[in-house]
Every structure is written in C-alpha cells, then in structure tokens.
Amino acid sequence: MVKEGNKAPDFSGKNQDGKSVRLSSFKAKKNVVLYFYPKDMTPGCTTEACDFRDLFKKFKNTIILGVSIDSPERHRKFIEKYGLPFELIADENKKIAEKYGVWQ
C-alpha cells in the first residue's frame, strides 16, 4: 500500500477509448484522484462512480481516474450508461493494483 506522503507509482493503462494513459503525464499540471474498484456495473462500484460524477465540478484542477479489471469496452459502456465525466483505466492483468497494494 502506498503510504501518505510517498510518491505515487507511475503506471500506464488503456482508457475506455483504448488510448494509453500514463499517470506521470499529469505531473505538475493537475491533482489526481486515483480510485480503485472491483468491477463496472456492480451496485457499490456504480454508487462510488456516480458520487464522483455528482461531485465532479467541485474537483477543480483535478483529474479523476478510476481503475478496475474491466476491459476498455466495458468501461466505455459504464461511462455511457451513467454519464461519467472522467476516464476509467483497464487493469485487466492487475499490474496497476499490485503497484498500489490493492486487491491482495
């Protein structure tokens, strides 16, 4: 698990459009909220994503990135169904989650 004050591990993953997103590309530009969740379209994960959606305008100068094991295609459907205004990153091999010590 990444401890408070430690540098966030860099990663690269595909977003809902199949485009590569690298965490370090946001360095010194904006704040980043990175949240992990198990699966698109499940009750708890949908509630969490919709909470970020509903509060999105309050996150000024902040990028929100959601990460789960779902495919880019599944992320695209999730975004379309719930009107999510932020990117979702596919971590199908759980490499990003391993870097952050989640889903052990």
Secondary structure, DSSP 8 states (H G I E B T S, - for coil): ---TTS-----EEE-TTS-EEEGGGGTTT-EEEEEE-S-TTSHHHHHHHHHHHHHGGGSTTEEEEEEESS-HHHHHHHHHHHT--SEEEE-TT-HHHHHHT---
